[in-house]
Structure formats: C-alpha cells, structure tokens
C-alpha cells in the first residue's frame, strides 16, 4: 500500500515522502482498518517538527485521526472528535466568519482585537467560566486576566510554539483551575472513557446537535501541502484526506 512517511524532522512539506509500504498485519487484540478518511491535525505538524510530547521512531506514518471500516467485521471505527464553544476566539477574519456561521454568540479575532477586554465587556466584568486554550504562550497568559471566579482554563496544546509557565500564586488569588487535557493518555489510562465519549459524540451527530465543520476534502497526494497550510494557520475547520 502507499503511505506518507516522515523520515527526518522538519516542516511537513520538506520531510514527507510517499512510499510503498507492506500491508499491515493485525496482531493480538488489534484490527485491520480500511481508512476511508483521515483528518489533518496540528499534532501531526508538531510530530513532523519533533515538537510533540509523543515522538514516534523514524520513519513513521503520521495521522492521529481516522474514519474507516474494520476489514474483518466492517463496523465503523472513529478516531478523535472535536467540540464547540460559545465565545469564539479566532485567528484571522476568514476563521472569524466561519465561527460566526457556526452560531457563536460573540466572535473575537485575536489578531486585531483584545480578547481580554471583549470577554470582560460581554460578561459584565465577570469573565469566562471556561477557557479552551490550544495556543499557549501569551494567549494563556492573557486568558488568566479574563477567567471568572472559580473558572477553568483548559490547557489543550501549544500551537503558538511557546509553553507558558503557570503563575500559581495568580491562580490562588483569583481562585481558578488550570486543567491539562492530554486526550491520547486516556488510551492507556482509561480506554473505556474513549468508547463512552465517542458513543455520546456519535449520538449528538446523529441527532443533528453538532455538525463538525469540514471545509476541504483532499487527495492522498495533497497531504504535505495540507499539513503545511495547517502549520501556517491557513486552514479553516477540518481538512479531510480521502485516500
């Protein structure tokens, strides 16, 4: 079969090589899955760069999310899914427009607006109860200025490239929680919660309660370009590769 391999560390456009690799053979407790679609994710970019907390042995095949069929039995298998939030902080007007179209009550373009000020204004000074932060760095530091009393800052990742240290005295004085979320760790610590979570998400999709935004569908040959555009912040929503 054909697969993109990362053979050295660097930018996706430079280090991905399309290669012929042996068909995988499932071992004990494994299944063989026919990939119908795979989504591009920022951790894929970070792994190419060697900056992710998980560092596969080179060479490796990137991709942390898929939708497909178990070859033997045929049931659908789903990987990681995404959620939604009411106050949307986007990077760039194109992304801000997409968030508005999804129904966010307040949309802030962090490239041109001070989200701390806007959050305080729209909450009458109370602040945000929950802040979802996949960016880190200065964005995290500014989030601490507009989190509510007994609020929560969810540390999802560091797409901005800087890992911010937490000022614990500030968390104590303002009485808020800093919650880390390493989703992949549940696979080894509490795998039953992954199954439960996906069952609930699948139910919400079936009911029409959530509609994931798939902005583009790309071919297998387009993977390096897709991941590079994701790395450069030039994608909106999810980009799905359909091999």
Number of C-alpha atoms within 10 A of each C-alpha: 8 12 18 21 19 23 15 17 17 17 18 25 15 14 16 25 17 15 11 11 12 9 9 10 8 10 8 5 5 8 15 16 20 16 16 14 18 22 22 21 20 19 20 22 25 22 22 27 17 16 16 16 10 11 13 14 9 11 14 17 18 19 15 15 16 22 17 18 18 14 13 10 10 11 11 13 15 17 13 15 13 10 8 14 13 12 21 23 23 20 17 16 14 13 20 21 14 17 25 16 9 16 14 16 12 15 21 22 18 17 12 10 12 12 23 19 13 17 23 17 12 14 13 9 14 15 23 23 15 17 23 19 19 16 18 21 18 12 18 23 14 14 20 23 17 22 26 22 16 13 21 19 21 17 18 16 21 21 18 12 12 14 14 14 10 12 10 13 9 12 17 10 9 16 15 20 17 15 12 12 12 11 10 13 10 13 12 8 9 10 12 11 12 16 13 11 13 16 12 12 17 15 13 13 12 11 10 9 9 16 14 13 14 12 12 14 15 18 12 17 13 11 21 20 15 25 24 18 15 20 19 10 14 14 17 20 13 17 21 22 21 15 14
